[in-house]
């Protein structure tokens, strides 16, 4: 029985099948490498579009924030929200005080 390591043996169908599968795998790996390189380039372009110090998205957002704060719009909105919250608290305190005084007066009158 001849061994598989013998070079004089003619290739069998299983050897041809294995070599065909290996060629197919190498082709698919080459395609994956190409796709990976394209993906890496695209990711690099996206990072540049987002993080570029002069023209990136973050720099544009920072400029808009500075413009809004510079105009005072954001500050005024925050001040108005704070005033509205303080007014609510004042009305709650006033209402509670009136209710407490009313309860005391009713207890004094009824006794």
N, C-alpha and C positions, 0 to 999 in steps of 0.2 A: 504494500500500500504506500504510494508516494506521499510525502509530506507537502504541506502548503507552502513551505519555504523554498521548495525546489524551483529554480528559475526555468527549467526546461519544460515544465508543464504548460500546456496551452490554457489560456484563461477560460474559466467556466462561466456559465450564465450568471451565477451568483456574484462572481468577481466583476463582471460587466455591470451588473445591477448596482453593486456597491460603488463602483467608479462613477456611474451615472448619477447616483444620489450625491456623491461628494462634489461633483461638478455643479449640480443644481444648488447644493448648499453654498459653495463658494460664490456662485452668481448672486444668490440671495444676500449673502453677507456683504458683497460688494455694493449691492443696491442699498442695503441698510447703512453702510458707511457713507454713501453719497447723500442719502436722505438725512442722516445725522449731521453731516457738514452743512447742508442747506438749513436745517433747523437751527444749528448753532449760529449761522450768519443772521437768520431772522431774529433770533433772540438778542443778538448783539445790536441789531438795528432798533429793536423795541427798547432796549435799555437806553440807547442813545437818545431816542425820541422822548423818553420819560425823564431821564436824569441829566440831560445836557444842561450845563449851567446857564447858557444864554438863551437857548431856544426850546428847552424841554418843557414838558407839561408842568412839572413842579415849579419851574421858574415862572411860568405864566400864572399859575395859581398864586404864587407868592406876590407877584406884581398886582394882581387883582385885589388880594387882601390888603396890601399896602394902600392901594387907591381907595378902597372902601373905608379903611380906618382913617386915611388922610382926609377924606371928605367929612368924616364925623358921622356918617350914616349909622355905622355899626355901634358907635358909642351912644348915640341918641336912642337907638332901639333898646340897648341894654338899660339905659337910665329909665326909659319909659316902662320897661318890664319891672324894674325894681320899684318904681313909684306905684304901679298897679298892685304889686304884692303888698306893699306897705299899707295902701288904702284898704285892702281886704282885711288885713290884720287889725287896722284901726276900727273898722266896722264891727268886727267880731268882738273886740274889747268893749266898744260902746254898747253893743247889743247885750252882752253878758252883764255889764254894769247896770244897765236899765232893768234887765230882768231881775237881777239880785235886789236892787232897790225896791222894785215893785213887789217882790215876794216879801221883803221885810215890812213894807207899808201895809200890805194885805194882812200879814200876821198881826201887826200892831192894832189894826182897825178891828179885826175879827175877835181879838181878845179883849 
